[in-house]
Structures are given as C-alpha cells and as structure tokens.
Amino acid sequence: MHTPRRFGPYTVTALLDGLFEAPSDVLIHAAGEDARRRLVEDRAGRGIKVPVNCFVLQGPDGITLIDAGAADVFGPALGKARAALQEAGIRPEQIDRVLLTHIHGDHALGLLDGASPWLPRAELLVPEADLAFFTDEATRAAQPETKRGPFDIAAKLVHAYAGRLRALPNGDIPSLAGIEALPLPGHTPGHTGYRLKNGKESLLIWGDALHLQDEQPADPEVGLIYDIDPALALRTRRALLEHLANEGWMVAGSHITGFGRVRRVGKAFSFTPVG
C-alpha cells in the first residue's frame, strides 16, 4: 500500500495487488517487425515486470474502489489488494461503489469469489462500451478461444452483481463530485480513465493507457499484445501524453509506480514521479 494522497475532497490510496511478469515477446512496435525484434532483444533475459494497482477513494460520497485486482486467479504473485484494503482499515461491506477501468482479469476478477460477488453491497459501474462489447454473443463467437477470457468475466460480473451493475457513460459521474469518466480506447473498446478535478488541478488515473512508465513515454510506438486495437491504443497514448504534458495533470496508473507527471523531452515524453 502506498502513502495516501489528498486530492480535492478525496483521499486517494493506491493498493498494490502484486507484480505481473511476462516474457519480452509480449512487446510490439508500430514501426514493424524489425523494431519489435530490437525491442525484444534489448530486454532479453529481463522480460516485463510491472505492478498491478487498484485505488481507493475516500470522500464525501463514501468509499469508491477503482478496479479490484485479480484475487487468487493468477497465482500468488497477484491478489494482494484485499489484504492491503484490510490494512487500510476498510472492510468489503464498507465499499459503496466500484469504477472499473475495463474488463480484464487483473482489474475485474478481484470482484468475484468464484461465481459470487466479493462486495456485498457495492454498486458496480462499468464503462458502457466495454460492457456492450464483452456481453455481445456474436462478438464473442467471432473471437478465437484465447481471446474469450474477458467475455467470460463480463458474464460472471453481470450475474454476480445483478441489480447493482450499470453501464457508465463518458463524462462527469453524477454520483461522484468532481470525477469524470474519460474515454481512452484501444486497450479495450471502452477502456476508461478517471479524472479527479480540483479547481485548475486534475489527477488522472489512466488505467492501462500505458503499461511501461519509462519506455512508452520515451517511445509511444511501443505497445503490448494485450491491446485489442493496437493502432487505436497508440493514437490514444500519443494524444494523452501530449495533453498531459500541456496541462500538467498529475497521473497514476494501473501499471506504474506511485504518482507523477508527464514532461516533454524533445519530441518524446517522460514520466516524472512526485513525492
């Protein structure tokens, strides 16, 4: 668990669910196969190792969870968010709502205990484009078997949270003062970041818009195979980095460490942590 940070009316705490590891061949590059091969060779023996975070917001509207980790589905390297939540003194029955960034296992499986809901009373808000995509049977049938995991997760969520799951449109969230659902598509169709507004200041929790806090700001054409639409994810990433560098928003993410800001470095960018 990271040190809580006060932002406007909210206390924001990042909970570390664990570390995700993958071989370097999950990397892709928009410039083509030669660029991808060099990228993979440069990380030979190191692979990919990134944190998996979710976030707790405590404020006048109660307790809100942004994502929920993976529970124990992916083994002992993940699933630590629940213990971190307990360490923060928060019980599952105290959570009022969950904002999902998207329907992927390391963000959504923590909401489930088998086929049952982990949270006894929380409302589950799911980006409407993701919910529509991952609950469409024709779309599911058109996917190879290896790509159907999120469709299965969506079905389980709809069943477990029946009566308290709703599609979340883009824009300001009426039930949460000063929080905006910001579309960041490409990783999934409805992938969403959450912007906390405090006067002229903003904090953006950008989900999986970037997975690698050093390599992707320096070269936005670097991607991972987990993006459903790599070309759209790249356009989103470039536009987001440009916007963040111009506006100076603070940022946090599902796979970066701590809080920081995006700075312009020549024609590229960097992520600079803030204390």
N, C-alpha and C positions, 0 to 999 in steps of 0.2 A: 504494500500500500504506500502510495506517495503522500507527501505532505499536502493537506487540503489547501485550496486557494480560494480566496473570496473574490467573487466577480458579480458586481451589482448586488441583487438580493439573494444570490445563491452562493453556497459553499460547495465547491467542486472538488471531488476527490477521485483520483484515478486508482482503480483497482487492477493489480496485475493478476491476470488469470494464469500466466505461465509463459513459456517460451516455445515458439513454433520453429521447428527446424525442417529444412528441405534441401535436397541436393541443388547444386548450382544450375542444373539443366532446366529448372523451372523458370529461369530468366529468358526474356525475349527482348528483341530490339527492333524498333520501327525501321531502322536502316537496312534490315535484311539479315540473311543467314551469316554472312561474314562478320558483321558487327556482333551478332548474337554469340558466335563461336568465340570471338575475342573476349567478350564479357564473361562467358563461362570459364574460359581458360584462366582469366585473371583471378577468378575465385576458386580455382582448383584446390581441393582439399579443405576449403572453408565452408562452402555451401551458404545457405541462407539461414540466419538465426535472428528472429525478431520477436519482440514482446507482443503479447496479446492483452489488450487493456479493455476494460469497460469503466464506466464513470457513474458516480453517484452525485446527484444534485439535491441539496437540501435548501429549501427556501419557503416562502410564504404559501406555496401551493402544495406543500408536503414533500415527500421523498420521491424522486424520479431516478430511475436507472436507465442509462444509455447503454444498450447491449447487456449481455449476461454471461459471456464466456461460453465454454464448451462443456461444462460439467466434467464427467469422467469418460466421455465418449472417445476421446482421442488418446487416452492413456495418462500416465502420471505426470507428464510434462505440462499438462494443462489442467484446468478445473480448480484453480486455487482462489477464484474470485469469491466464492461463497464464504470461505474461511476469512478472507480479507474483509468482507462485509460484516461478518460477525465480530472481527477485531475492531471494526469501526463502531461497534455497538448498535448495529442495525439488524433487526430480525426480518425474515421474509414477509411476515404479516404486516409490517410497517410500511412496505413499499406501495405507493399509490398508483404508479404507472411505470411503464417501460416504453422508451423510444428506441425502436430498432433502426440501425443504420441500413441494414439489408439482411436478406435471408441467406446467410451462410452459417455453417456449423459452428465456427469458433465465435460467433456472435449470438446465435439463437438457441443452440442446444442446451445452454445453461438454464433456459426457461422451463425445461422439462425434467421430470423424474419418470423415466420410462415413457408411458403414454399419458401421465398425469401432469398437471401444472405444478411447477415448483412454488409459484407465488399464489397464495390462497385468495387474494382479493384484488390484485393489481389489474388495471386496465392495460391492454397491450396495443400500442399504436404502431402500425406497420406501414412504411411508405406504399402509397396506393399502386404505383407502377410495379413494384416488386410483388405485391400481393396478387395483382391481376396476372402477372406473368407466371409466377410459380404455382398458381392454382388452376391454370388453364390445362385441361387434359390433352387437348390437341397439341399444344406446345410441348408438353411432357413427352408425349408419344413420339414426337419428332426428334427428341434428343437421344444420343447414344446412352447406353446404360450407365456409363461412367459419369455422365453429366446430370443424372436424375436425383442426386442427393438433396439439393435444395427443394425440389418439388415434394419429396417425402417429408422434409422438415416442415414445409408450409402446411401440408395436410395434417401433421401432428399438432401444430400450433392452433390451427383452425378448430380442431376437435377439442384439444385440452382447454383452450381459452374461449370456448363457445359462450356467447353472450357478453363478453368483455374484450373482444378483439375488434378493432376498427381500422379501416384504411385511412391513412394520414395523407392529406394533400400537401402540396408545396405551399410555402408561405408561413405567415405568423400562426402560431398554435394558440387558439383562443383560451384553452385551459391553463396555459403557462405564460406568465407575464414576461415579455421581452425575449421569447425564444422563437426562432424562425427555422422551419424545415427547408434546407437549401438543397436543391437537386444537384447531384454530382454523378451523372450517369456514366455507364461504361463498364465499371467493375460488375455491376448488375444493372438491369434496366431502371430500377428505382433507387439505386444507391443514393443515400441522403446524408448530408452533414447537418449538424445542429449549431446554429449561431445564437450565442447569448449576447444580447445588446445592452449596453450600459452607457447611455449618452452617446458620445462620439467613439467610445471604445467598443470593441467586439472580441469575443472569444469564439473561434470556430473549432468544433470537434468534428474533424473531417473524415472520420471512419477509415475506409480503405482507399481514399483518393490517392494516397501514396503509401507504399509499404516500406520503402527504404529511405530513411531520413537523410542520408548522405548522398547516395548515388542518384536518386531520382531528381532532386532539385538541381544537381550539377548537370544531369543529362536526362531531361524529361522523357526522352525516347526509350529509356529503359523501362521495361514492364515485367509482369509475371504472368504465367499461363492462366492464373486464376481469374483474369479479366474476361468476362463473357464477350465483350466487344472491345478488343484492344485498341482499335482506331479511335473509337469514341472516348475510351478511357484516357488516351493520350491527349485528345483535344481538351477534355475536361481538366486534366492535370496541368497542361500548359496555361490555360485560361485562369485556373485557380492560382497557380504560382504567381502569375502576372498581377492578378488582383490583390493577392495578399501582400506582395512587395509594394504595391502602390498605396494600399490602405493601411498597412501596418498592424493588421489584426493579430492578436495572439492566437496561437493554434495548439491543438493537441490532437492525437490520433490513436487509432486502434493498434498501430504497429510502430509507433515512435515512442521515445522515452521522454517523459515529462512534458513541459510546456515550452513554447518557443515562438519565434517569429521568422518569417521568410524574408531574406535580404537578397537584393540583386547583386550578382557578381559577374561583371561583364555582360555577356549575353545569356548567362545562366543564373542560377539562384543557389542559396544555401539556407539550411535550417539552423538557426542560432538559438540554443536553449536559453531560457531566462530563469533566474533564481527564484 
